Amino acid sequence: MLTLPLEPTDDRANPHFKNAESCAQWLGQLQLTNLQLAHSLLLTQIQELNRYPMRGSERLDILELLRETVGYVQNDYAKKLISKSLPLSESELMVFVAIVHLWQALVLGYQRCLQAFIAGDKQLEEHGALLCQRCLLYSGLEIFEHLRTGYEFDARLWHQLHQLYAFAEEQDLQMAEVADPLNIKHPYSNCRSIYIKILLACHARPAELSRSQLQLLDRWLAQWSGTLTVERSYTTSKGDAQPLAIDMTSERGLQPAKQVTHSDSTRYLAMVPLSKLLRVMTILLQQGQTPQQTGLCEHCNSTDCIELLTFLHQSWCEDINARFGKRHPVAHHALLCYKPEGIYAHLSGRLFKQPKQDGTLGSKARKQIETFGRVLQDKPGKETEETRFPLETCKFDNESILGAHLTREGMFGERVSRNQLVGLRPGDAESFILGITAWANVTIAGQLQIGIRYLPGIAEAVDIRATGVNKTISDKYVPAFLLPAVAALKIPASLVIPRDWFQPGRVVEIMHQNAEKQNVKMNISVERGLDYERIGFTPV
């Protein structure tokens, strides 16, 4: 039986609408041109409606009328959070919290109706499947908003989701098809497909996906979730994708089946059908079919789709530890710096400045290079702090040879985005490692967590400038980083340069810290991020 708590209704509640007719009139007068005001009014009135005592069937009619306007306003309001770095600013966080509260207000409204259904309301006896579907749907939208924004959701949402699906299963409503006229592409769905969709989305390492990739994932899961089943037991064959499991009494999502102790509340997702589907789609795209022909996307290119399909197969159907290296808990801390200029300063021990026209260094600098191999700061740390390049202290949560999972110790610091260049110095190490933010999210406690992917080799801070007569950019020097070849891994040397600076065939001059120069020709772009591009080169 459903045991989700609901606050008692209150006779003093006074929403602007108390039946479907007055609700339709209120919606007709709602001004959608002022998005913030419209959102605030909807949230206030639905919360007031949830407190107001009324018959379940009347409440259901009102909620069904509100759905379209709420969906429209929510989608538009959420655009304010697109491509925002983490943590969110105070104003951005207020938008995010308001969106989450409105989805939860709809869940609570439908739960009121479900409460009346359980109590035996005869006017709702044919609507059990619809009420469960709507509760799961809006619980999922609340979770998806957290995934898109990069904020960890309260574990109580897992409890809410599992309880709702367990009730649908108990009432044998999980497979009943429910009409959803607001969903044009998929006008019918059921509780099981929605439940599976939410579980898989949360298990797809969503923090590593862009907002556009998450939207594509949402679209694909709406197509695929109906092909999977939720079972009480499982069988496997050698070589098959291993099943995933869920404990419906827990506050957790999917886990590998071998890590879950079986009980009456355990359910399993056989991943073999989805594994085959993902591999078939990938092969079709590799053979030349378009995303449009395979039904994957109308506007995407094949390369992006193949990349996401491969990522999803790794997340859902493969042993991540075996593929990417087992992560180990570590006890030490790290110092972190951001932005190419800041990383340059900490890596070289001096601020980036345009070299003299003749490229010469002062006698003091030359002596320091001869003795220490680099120019020293007069007072270590002082100059970089004064120019807004402070180091942040982060705690290592775990680490592998390929990267690390870090948690910022303080509550304040730089705002961080995916695919951003960072410099990291573990413990008492003397040198910094170059890395890329693979993902970022904010915990319930408000702390920033970052996944760092290490770039190979010990980076050298260098100055580079374009040469030749066909330059399309300034001939001034810019900060860059030289990564040496790693022979053991067959990785050639590469340059990390400012974004949008790359041009195939361009000849650039590299000035090292000892003032030595070399000319190289840019070959290919290896990877491109938010504020950097990593390129291959050949000496000239």
Secondary structure, 3 states (H helix, E strand, C coil): CCCCCCCCCCCCCCCCCCCHHHHHHHHHHCCCCCHHHHHHHHHHHHHHHHHCCCCHHHHHHHHHHHHHHHHHHHHHHHHHHCCCCECCCHHHHHHHHHHHHHHHHHHHHHHHHHHHHHCCCHHHCCCHHHHHHHHHHHHHHHHHHHHHHCECCCCHHHHHHHHHHHHHHHCCCCCCCEECCCCCCCCEECHHHHHHHHHHHHCCCHHHCCHHHHHHHHHHHHHHHHHCCEECCCCCCCCCCCCEEEECCCCCCCEEHHHCCCCCCEEEECCHHHHHHHHHHHHHHHCCCCHHHHCCCCCCCHHHHHHHHHHHHHHHHCCHHHHHCCCECCCCEEEEEECHHHHHHHHHCCCCCCCCCCCCCCHHHHHHHHHHCCCCCCCCCHHHHHCCCCCEEEEEEEECCCEEEEEECCCCCCCECCCCEEEEEECCCCCCEEEEEEEEEECCCCCEEEEEEECCCCCEEEEEEECCCCCCCCCCCEEEEEECCEHHHCECCEEEECCCCCCCCCEEEEECCCCCEEEEEEEEEEEECCCCEEEEEEEC
